[in-house]
Amino acid sequence: MGKQKLLERLVTVVEHRVLDDLDETVYCKFPFYLMVSDLPLKPPIAMDEENAVELLQRYRRDRRVLLSFLLSGSLIKKVIMPPGAVSLDDVDLDQVSIDHVLNCAKKGGMLELSEAIRDYHDNTGFPPTNNTGSTDEFFVVTNPESSGSPPRRAPPPIPVYTPSPIMPSLSKSQSLHSTQLQELSVDDIDDFEDEDDEEEVDSLRISRRNPNDASDLVLGLPPLATGITDDDLRETAYEILLASAGAAGGLIVPSREKKKDKRSKLMRKLARSKSDHVEPQSQRAPGLAGLLESMRVQLEISEAMDIRTRQGLLHALAGKVGKRMDTLLVPLELLCCISRTEFSDMKAYLRWQKRQLNMLEEGLINHPAVGFGESGRKASEMRVLLMKIEESESLPSSTGELQRTECLRSLREISIPLAERPARGDLTGEVCHWADGYHLNVRLYEKLLFSVFDVLDEGKLTEEVEEILELLKSTWRVLGITETIHYTCYAWVLFRQFVITGEQGILQLAIEHLRKIPLKEQRGPQERLHLKSLRSKVEGEEGFQDLNFLQSFLSPIQKWADKQLGDYHVHFAEGSAMMKEIVTVAMAARRLLLEEPELAMTSVTDRDQIESYVASSIKHTFARLLQAVETTADTMQEHPLASLAEETKKLLKKDSTMFMPILSQWHPQATAVSASLVHKLYGTKLKPFLDRAEHLTEDVVSVFPAADSLEQYIMALIASACKEETVDAYCRGKLTPYQVGHLA
């Protein structure tokens, strides 16, 4: 048989025979997504699960035989092994892309198995296709009758694809509206051994898209110098949570064979039909074990990583009599207790190790709350050791392992004393065993708090929210969290989630927790001293700013609310009920910030703040009215000033009926402030016309009645907002009458 015919036969066996028989649960990695392909595939024959698994095993054996034949024969010019592999026996053929191998065989070129593995994982979420047909057609792998109701949010826009030789990969924290397509590389695969669970996690990450932009809402904290990502923070936060839970003796290592059904509770929920009853809460494993499993799902942690971390922490505690697990320096202990052999992929191991090294550097060296002394000599030595540990992986195995072991021993001698420095300057008498720089700690705690939101509906809280919050208290000692820090962080997390989802219920919870933040006199002396020590230097529009803890978290909230209220005619054009709650947020944050020493001397009151909102929004809206009138002046029969008077009157009517009832709760005379400002703005445009009006012309007949009507309406509004005895005094001090009647 010729080479070309043999390849065609292999393609037929591998690509087509499987699709005719396999059940969708066998070859579909994401059973709840729409999978796009060039041509609708033939629906597979239904079969029971036992037969499907047996058939899958048979096809995997056939696939390995075919791949072994291709790779060991003369069809491919040269096969280059991936890093760490000596022969094909060291390569997992289940993770090699058959399409990549066949294409190399057809071209007669060299085959890099690392590229074939990369292609396998790049395309693992999509069903096979025959590359024909219309691109508008797609294949649905879900059962429409059991998929449940459609999502309430509008689908994200389809990205515009521009072919490029280099496709930069996107971080998971980037905006939804980016026009670049996300590309998955082998570096993004955490553990091949738990492939099904990893893909469940990755699919959830893709689904958590932000419908609203929260880019204006950024914490006032310095950037992390080591380039730690949101995923790194989330994974480390879970490790800290496990250590904290382990201190109470509740940490066990689940068996890898404990589940015959790989689908998690989350996957069951997605696959459940409308008619099925909701799984009762009691089906969750009882106690701490069940809650940690829920947290694992909420934080999108794979089972493989979970088991590795639990085993590492238990090994680290062995032999340390009298020590609690939450006194361990977690990244260091995991580096010492988790070996390379527990990862099936070298790149996943290197990424994991890099994260642990970065956490040590950020937690112990960068932004410390307590200085090092000795001119920072220990910090310099520690940086050198971290670099040598990373470099050891590029050395020959025996030399690299020796260097790594020696560096870890030296690292322990340096890092433990650094970690056990008095974390709060001897203010509380406690010792921090994790990190004394609060910038990293609060970011980790923020990630833990975000787990209270349902991964399927970002605008809802999960059922276990109260249990989760209680569990998170176990991390307070490790992360240096106090009651004030907790309520502040939680209010921030809730408010940011409201901005992302637009859910009013989340906003109300944010207000509730803003009000729970203790005022200065309500805090104990130790906590006041602790909070005073938490400072950060952040680069802003006006240069570097020295911010304390409350300013870092509450100033972004206040600025966002001020921006919305500074043009409330636009942001609340439909009379949204959220305006009152946004004002409440702004005033609550402002009250807390005014207690800080940096702002304590300010004389701006709540009334002044409301007046600034009114002035800003009225000026913006009047400018838009003026531009609209000037644009249509040539097409209108009446004088522009007459038209402007009518539009201004409409503006005042909307302002007084829709917005002033809300703002008047903080400023009883807000209506009068709005009306007097409108009077002044229109007066500046009317005055030049009045100065030239010496005779009764057609323009004068058009403008004077409109201006007089506007002024009378303004006076009526002011009278309604002020007491009778103060109306004249207010008008004398704030208004300069148009005197239209006198001129007429």
VOZA-301288 format. One line per field, with one value per residue (C-alpha): x, y, z. Coordinates in steps of 0.05 Angstrom, whole numbers. Layout:
VOZA-301288
X = (X	...)
Y = (Y	...)
Z = (Z	...)
This chain:
VOZA-301288
X = (0	28	44	-13	-65	-41	-49	-118	-138	-111	-150	-213	-204	-185	-231	-295	-304	-304	-357	-406	-408	-386	-437	-435	-414	-351	-321	-351	-308	-357	-428	-461	-431	-447	-390	-376	-354	-350	-406	-459	-434	-476	-510	-477	-515	-541	-515	-511	-453	-419	-416	-393	-335	-316	-319	-277	-223	-221	-214	-159	-120	-130	-107	-44	-27	-37	5	60	60	65	119	163	158	187	127	157	227	247	211	235	219	189	231	243	227	279	236	163	152	160	106	31	4	-67	-45	-14	-55	-68	-83	-15	21	-17	-2	72	71	37	89	147	177	202	152	160	119	114	78	32	15	2	-45	-82	-97	-111	-167	-191	-255	-282	-312	-276	-298	-286	-269	-325	-390	-414	-381	-450	-470	-455	-463	-501	-474	-526	-594	-640	-695	-651	-610	-655	-675	-629	-584	-617	-557	-546	-491	-422	-405	-371	-297	-271	-214	-155	-104	-37	28	30	-33	-18	-53	-102	-103	-169	-176	-179	-242	-298	-301	-230	-228	-171	-185	-160	-108	-95	-24	8	31	-42	-53	-44	-45	-56	-73	-139	-156	-232	-235	-185	-228	-290	-253	-227	-296	-323	-269	-288	-361	-349	-351	-363	-423	-403	-337	-306	-239	-252	-258	-186	-158	-109	-53	16	24	55	127	134	77	30	-36	-107	-104	-40	-74	-136	-96	-52	-113	-141	-76	-78	-151	-131	-75	-123	-175	-121	-105	-172	-156	-207	-159	-163	-137	-193	-179	-171	-217	-272	-316	-338	-377	-329	-382	-383	-444	-436	-438	-499	-534	-519	-544	-608	-673	-726	-772	-720	-722	-665	-614	-624	-568	-561	-531	-467	-417	-428	-385	-319	-302	-364	-354	-282	-306	-355	-300	-256	-310	-324	-250	-243	-188	-176	-182	-110	-84	-129	-101	-29	-37	-70	-16	39	11	2	74	99	66	92	145	130	101	59	56	-9	-16	-33	36	71	102	57	94	161	131	97	161	196	142	114	162	167	142	73	63	57	77	142	114	56	107	151	91	69	140	146	81	107	173	137	91	151	183	119	100	167	208	165	125	140	103	165	235	290	348	420	411	367	422	374	326	382	405	334	325	389	364	297	333	379	319	288	353	363	309	352	412	425	379	430	464	398	366	427	426	351	357	414	378	313	352	384	318	285	340	328	253	227	257	231	161	162	178	125	75	44	104	91	24	-18	32	18	67	50	71	53	70	75	63	-12	-17	-11	-54	-114	-111	-112	-170	-206	-201	-230	-288	-304	-321	-388	-415	-448	-402	-464	-495	-446	-502	-525	-495	-483	-526	-468	-450	-457	-418	-364	-357	-352	-298	-259	-251	-201	-154	-156	-97	-54	-71	-74	-148	-188	-262	-253	-210	-261	-322	-283	-257	-326	-360	-309	-320	-396	-394	-347	-392	-451	-414	-399	-469	-515	-553	-588	-590	-514	-512	-558	-512	-452	-488	-505	-431	-407	-450	-420	-349	-334	-323	-258	-284	-314	-247	-203	-136	-96	-137	-130	-54	-54	-95	-50	10	-22	0	17	48	9	23	-36	-53	-22	41	53	2	12	-54	-76	-118	-187	-167	-141	-209	-260	-232	-243	-315	-327	-294	-337	-400	-380	-369	-439	-472	-432	-475	-536	-581	-544	-528	-598	-636	-693	-703	-668	-683	-608	-592	-613	-569	-510	-516	-520	-455	-420	-441	-424	-354	-344	-362	-311	-257	-267	-247	-177	-124	-108	-180	-203	-192	-236	-296	-337	-405	-458	-496	-435	-425	-497	-490	-429	-468	-525	-478	-437	-496	-537	-477	-464	-537	-546	-484	-515	-581	-545	-507	-571	-607	-549	-546	-620	-623	-624	-683	-727	-775	-770	-709	-656	-663	-738	-724	-670	-719	-770	-718	-689	-758	-766	-699	-721	-787	-750	-698	-748	-795	-745	-678	-691	-735	-674	-621	-666	-658	-587	-598	-669	-658	-628	-687	-672	-598	-615	-666	-621	-563	-607	-631	-559	-538	-596	-586	-514	-541	-601	-563	-528	-595	-628	-573	-587	-663	-683	-745	-803	-780	-804	-746	-763	-836	-811	-757	-787	-849	-808	-755	-807	-844	-779	-763	-832	-826	-758	-785	-842	-792	-750	-812	-832	-763	-754	-796	-837	-795	-730	-752	-739	-673	-651	-671	-636	-572	-573	-612	-605	-675	-680	-724	-758	-823	-788	-754	-818)
Y = (0	68	122	167	112	89	159	166	100	123	188	150	104	158	215	183	114	142	195	143	104	146	174	249	240	205	253	319	353	410	381	448	492	505	478	512	470	475	424	394	326	263	252	192	130	131	78	66	93	26	9	80	75	7	33	93	48	6	67	95	30	33	105	89	32	77	133	84	58	129	152	91	79	113	158	215	241	254	254	305	285	335	361	306	248	200	152	144	104	170	205	200	186	203	275	278	309	258	313	345	279	263	333	324	255	284	340	293	340	334	325	361	323	383	420	360	361	436	427	372	419	478	440	394	433	427	367	338	366	350	422	430	466	534	569	593	522	495	431	432	381	395	364	425	395	386	450	493	564	608	659	726	766	783	740	773	802	757	777	799	753	782	730	743	703	714	709	738	700	738	737	716	784	821	854	815	865	850	834	785	711	671	618	562	537	479	529	538	464	453	377	327	271	304	327	321	363	414	425	434	488	522	522	557	609	624	630	682	742	812	846	915	951	959	987	1053	1016	998	987	1039	988	985	934	867	871	797	797	753	743	738	662	659	698	653	589	614	639	568	540	589	569	495	511	551	495	444	482	458	386	384	371	303	279	252	190	199	138	165	186	140	196	252	305	352	380	441	398	361	427	448	383	382	394	444	389	359	379	421	379	391	422	358	321	361	325	344	390	423	372	389	464	460	421	477	528	488	492	566	583	540	495	428	364	347	412	404	335	357	416	375	321	374	410	344	323	392	386	316	317	388	372	427	467	489	484	558	575	544	587	556	569	547	483	465	476	428	375	372	342	346	274	294	333	297	360	398	465	459	444	503	549	523	532	602	621	597	634	697	692	686	748	789	767	773	823	872	925	900	930	920	937	886	918	901	945	893	841	783	808	809	739	713	742	706	640	647	659	598	553	574	565	494	467	482	444	369	329	309	377	414	373	383	458	461	422	465	530	507	493	562	593	563	592	662	663	635	693	742	712	712	786	821	833	895	927	892	927	865	817	767	737	733	667	683	754	821	863	875	890	816	794	836	815	742	756	792	729	687	736	732	659	679	692	636	614	605	673	727	771	721	696	622	583	572	646	649	585	611	676	638	592	653	677	620	657	723	704	683	743	795	810	848	862	931	902	846	891	941	886	853	920	931	862	870	939	918	859	906	949	887	855	915	874	920	866	864	940	937	886	931	989	943	924	995	1013	955	984	1008	1083	1106	1110	1041	1007	980	1013	955	955	1031	1024	966	1003	1064	1021	997	1045	1042	1089	1090	1128	1169	1227	1276	1236	1187	1186	1157	1121	1086	1022	1055	1104	1047	1012	1067	1123	1083	1070	1144	1167	1119	1143	1216	1206	1177	1231	1286	1275	1242	1267	1218	1160	1158	1184	1135	1154	1092	1073	1059	1133	1138	1078	1106	1171	1129	1094	1160	1190	1128	1123	1197	1195	1140	1175	1241	1207	1195	1245	1266	1290	1306	1381	1388	1433	1402	1380	1333	1394	1419	1351	1349	1420	1398	1340	1387	1440	1390	1353	1416	1448	1386	1379	1454	1451	1392	1430	1492	1450	1416	1483	1514	1453	1459	1535	1541	1494	1524	1582	1612	1647	1600	1634	1620	1547	1544	1572	1518	1462	1490	1490	1416	1402	1435	1397	1331	1351	1374	1314	1257	1275	1328	1284	1239	1292	1332	1276	1301	1374	1401	1461	1420	1441	1515	1503	1470	1524	1583	1552	1542	1614	1638	1595	1617	1689	1690	1672	1720	1782	1800	1795	1840	1892	1898	1896	1970	1960	1912	1866	1797	1765	1804	1782	1710	1710	1754	1712	1647	1678	1707	1641	1605	1656	1650	1574	1580	1626	1578	1520	1561	1581	1508	1489	1547	1572	1633	1680	1657	1660	1734	1731	1671	1704	1769	1732	1681	1711	1771	1781	1782	1845	1823	1857	1923	1922	1902)
Z = (0	-19	31	10	11	79	107	78	110	177	172	157	217	266	246	220	251	321	307	281	346	405	452	463	536	512	461	486	538	551	548	564	510	437	397	330	271	196	186	231	254	250	317	351	368	440	486	561	600	613	538	522	570	543	472	491	521	458	413	457	450	374	374	412	364	304	334	353	281	253	301	298	223	162	148	189	174	247	314	366	437	486	545	597	550	524	484	463	528	565	524	539	469	492	494	424	369	314	264	277	267	203	174	189	156	94	89	102	153	224	281	348	398	444	387	377	451	448	388	426	484	439	405	460	472	401	364	303	235	163	145	94	92	115	174	195	215	284	323	389	439	491	495	483	525	586	581	624	611	569	605	620	596	524	492	484	416	365	362	294	275	239	216	247	251	325	369	438	493	536	612	644	676	609	585	552	494	470	396	403	406	466	452	500	506	542	594	614	629	703	706	650	700	719	649	654	717	690	629	672	710	646	616	677	673	601	621	675	630	655	622	649	651	719	695	731	797	817	886	911	921	888	832	849	823	806	756	797	760	786	776	818	874	871	874	931	969	966	993	1051	1064	1067	1116	1159	1157	1173	1237	1263	1245	1189	1131	1097	1030	986	944	870	860	904	846	791	760	742	738	797	831	786	723	748	760	689	660	701	663	683	709	755	828	855	892	966	1005	1046	986	997	1040	1113	1154	1137	1082	1042	1051	1027	966	951	960	912	859	873	867	805	833	800	841	824	852	913	929	917	964	1019	1016	1016	1078	1116	1100	1121	1189	1202	1256	1277	1346	1376	1312	1279	1204	1199	1228	1167	1113	1061	995	1025	1054	989	951	998	1001	930	879	804	797	820	755	689	651	662	642	692	747	728	728	797	824	796	831	898	889	870	930	976	945	947	1017	1052	1013	974	1012	1083	1141	1184	1159	1150	1185	1166	1105	1072	1068	1081	1028	977	996	991	921	899	927	893	827	837	852	787	749	777	731	669	696	688	733	786	790	788	843	888	876	889	954	980	961	995	1059	1057	1039	1100	1145	1117	1104	1170	1211	1159	1163	1239	1246	1288	1233	1262	1295	1362	1364	1376	1405	1348	1299	1225	1195	1124	1101	1135	1073	1075	1000	983	1042	1025	952	974	1021	964	921	978	986	912	922	953	883	844	788	744	759	779	805	858	922	931	979	1026	1033	1109	1118	1071	1109	1175	1145	1120	1192	1201	1153	1193	1237	1177	1134	1189	1178	1230	1234	1202	1146	1134	1128	1084	1037	1034	1019	963	934	935	904	849	833	830	779	737	740	753	805	854	908	908	915	975	1008	994	1030	1088	1097	1088	1147	1187	1181	1251	1259	1290	1361	1355	1341	1395	1410	1380	1315	1309	1314	1266	1213	1222	1202	1137	1084	1010	960	895	831	808	763	812	824	881	938	1007	1023	1086	1084	1083	1030	985	988	997	954	889	910	926	861	820	854	847	773	764	806	773	711	740	684	638	684	714	655	665	737	762	833	841	844	917	934	897	936	1000	979	965	1031	1072	1041	1049	1123	1136	1097	1132	1197	1169	1191	1120	1109	1179	1170	1108	1116	1060	1088	1059	1035	999	966	941	914	876	844	825	796	756	726	711	676	634	615	599	554	516	509	483	431	408	400	362	316	297	297	221	213	268	259	328	358	389	457	457	441	494	546	530	533	597	628	609	641	706	707	700	751	803	797	785	819	871	916	923	933	981	1032	1042	1023	1037	990	932	887	899	885	818	799	816	776	715	722	722	663	619	642	615	545	551	575	508	473	525	519	444	449	441	398	396	340	319	358	420	416	411	465	520	536	536	582	628	632	650	704	735	737	770	823	838	847	895	934	941	967	1016	1073	1057	1100	1066	993	984	1020	979	913	931	946	890	831	785	754	678	681	617	637	649	582	546)
